[in-house]
Amino acid sequence: MLTPEPQPKFLLDRSLGREAAVRGWPILMKDKRIRYRRAEIDTVIQYQAQCFVITKGDLPSGEMARRFLATRQAIFDAVAMPGPYIYAVQSDRIDRLYPPRS
């Protein structure tokens, strides 16, 4: 009998909080301006956080949930890599926001 592979735990947070990063769990959040906020970027760096963010501020909660579910395999694949990073969750993919690609 096959044992299912354990799924990662996630913390759901509207915006990045220190407690989320300290726990070491990947973070699901909504924050359309995170890439421009130095304090949040510094927290991501300090705690080697793995962040997945909805950057479109006017999405209804059902659409936000659908995006996370539609991209779950890409998110699970990314979580296998160490942080720090921030990915934007699109309708069909995730795009790295931080660190920026050269």
C-alpha positions as CSV (number, residue, x, y, z in Angstrom):
1,M,0.0,0.0,0.0
2,L,1.3,3.4,-1.0
3,T,1.6,6.0,1.7
4,P,0.5,9.5,0.5
5,E,3.3,12.0,0.5
6,P,2.7,14.6,3.3
7,Q,1.5,18.0,2.0
8,P,3.2,21.1,3.3
9,K,1.4,23.3,5.9
10,F,0.7,26.9,5.0
11,L,-0.1,30.0,6.9
12,L,-2.8,32.2,5.4
13,D,-2.2,35.9,6.1
14,R,-3.6,39.0,4.4
15,S,-0.2,40.7,4.6
16,L,3.2,39.3,5.8
17,G,3.5,39.1,9.6
18,R,6.6,38.3,11.6
19,E,4.9,35.3,13.3
20,A,4.2,33.6,9.9
21,A,7.9,33.8,8.9
22,V,9.2,32.7,12.3
23,R,7.1,29.5,12.1
24,G,8.9,28.6,8.9
25,W,5.6,27.7,7.1
26,P,5.1,28.9,3.5
27,I,2.8,31.9,3.5
28,L,-0.3,32.5,1.3
29,M,-1.3,36.1,1.3
30,K,-2.9,39.0,-0.6
31,D,-0.8,42.2,-1.0
32,K,-0.8,44.0,-4.3
33,R,2.2,46.2,-3.3
34,I,4.5,43.8,-1.4
35,R,7.3,44.1,-4.0
36,Y,7.5,47.8,-3.2
37,R,7.5,47.6,0.6
38,R,11.1,47.4,2.0
39,A,10.0,46.3,5.5
40,E,8.2,43.2,4.1
41,I,11.1,42.3,1.8
42,D,13.5,42.6,4.7
43,T,11.3,40.2,6.8
44,V,11.2,37.7,3.9
45,I,15.0,37.9,3.7
46,Q,15.5,37.7,7.5
47,Y,13.4,34.6,8.0
48,Q,14.1,33.0,4.6
49,A,10.3,33.1,4.0
50,Q,8.5,31.3,1.2
51,C,5.6,33.6,0.1
52,F,2.8,33.2,-2.4
53,V,0.8,36.3,-3.0
54,I,-2.3,37.4,-4.8
55,T,-1.4,40.8,-6.2
56,K,-4.8,41.7,-7.7
57,G,-6.6,43.6,-5.0
58,D,-10.1,43.4,-6.3
59,L,-10.5,39.6,-6.6
60,P,-13.4,38.0,-4.8
61,S,-12.5,35.4,-2.2
62,G,-13.7,32.6,-4.4
63,E,-11.4,33.6,-7.2
64,M,-8.5,33.9,-4.8
65,A,-9.1,30.4,-3.6
66,R,-9.4,29.1,-7.2
67,R,-6.0,30.6,-8.0
68,F,-4.3,28.9,-5.1
69,L,-6.0,25.6,-6.0
70,A,-5.2,25.9,-9.7
71,T,-1.5,26.5,-9.1
72,R,-1.1,24.2,-6.1
73,Q,1.4,21.9,-7.9
74,A,3.6,24.8,-8.9
75,I,3.4,26.1,-5.3
76,F,4.2,22.6,-3.9
77,D,7.2,22.4,-6.3
78,A,8.4,25.9,-5.2
79,V,8.1,25.0,-1.5
80,A,10.6,22.2,-2.0
81,M,13.2,25.0,-2.6
82,P,14.5,27.1,0.3
83,G,13.5,30.7,0.6
84,P,13.7,33.6,0.6
85,Y,11.3,34.3,-2.2
86,I,7.9,35.8,-3.2
87,Y,5.8,34.4,-6.0
88,A,2.8,36.1,-7.5
89,V,-0.1,33.7,-7.9
90,Q,-1.8,34.2,-11.3
91,S,-4.8,32.3,-12.6
92,D,-2.7,29.6,-14.2
93,R,0.9,30.0,-13.0
94,I,3.1,31.5,-10.4
95,D,5.6,34.3,-11.3
96,R,8.7,35.1,-9.2
97,L,8.6,38.7,-7.8
98,Y,11.5,38.4,-5.4
99,P,14.4,38.0,-5.8
100,P,14.0,39.5,-9.2
101,R,15.3,37.5,-12.2
102,S,18.5,39.0,-13.7
